[in-house]
Amino acid sequence: NAGVTQTPKFQVLKTGQSMTLQCAQDMNHNSMYWYRQDPGMGLRLIYYSASEGTTDKGEVPNGYNVSRLNKREFSLRLESAAPSQTSVYFCASSEAPGGTQYFGPGTRLTVL
Amino acid sequence: DQQVKQNSPSLSVQEGRISILNCDYTNSMFDYFLWYKKYPAEGPTFLISISSIKDKNEDGRFTVFLNKSAKHLSLHIVPSQPGDSAVYFCAADAYSGAGSYQLTFGKGTKLSVIP
């Protein structure tokens, strides 16, 4: 049981480049989430998917898009990366909306 | 507007003593509270939670206390061990409509347990 996995672990982009962060969970959870964590800050919700086929904006959605590919996978896309998107990105899942969330190991993204 | 506040960025405690981490919140709609522990270069790990209908929840060395009237919760670790050294995040859950909930996190408290 791997839990929540994220790829890649590290990424460096130039301003304006695009990329997709991948997340998968093997716990048969219905809900999935994307957060970002900046130095000295707590985690802030970017987007979430309460169940397969639905996605909703969180606190800081600007500059991001998401796709809930199937029940297992939830990807986060940066269409045109900006230095302000330099951060550590965490994916999480929960059995149901409002349930305890379990986190992946994170992706450390630097935008130059 | 920070809805979940952890006012102590850091805390140092001697091994074997009690660690008390505090958290305040402002949104009275929060109905479920969680503590997460995070080691460097890893994702947060769920530690313990408490529903708003309770005032205490215990799991081994970890106890969370909730004071709803004061909008305050605390995490007690007894006895503290060097392996407890990590950043601890307080989080609060609230219904956000259309069958969805959102977790709001505090900024974290870095606990250092000194051997």
Interface residues (C-beta under 8 A of the other chain):
Chain A: V4 Y33 G40 M41 G42 L43 R44 L45 Y48 A50 S51 D56 G58 E59 F90 A92 P97 G98 T100 Q101 Y102 F103 G104 P105 G106
Chain B: V4 P9 Y32 L34 Y36 A41 E42 G43 P44 T45 F46 S49 F89 A91 D93 Y95 A98 G99 S100 Y101 Q102 L103 T104 F105 G106 K107 G108
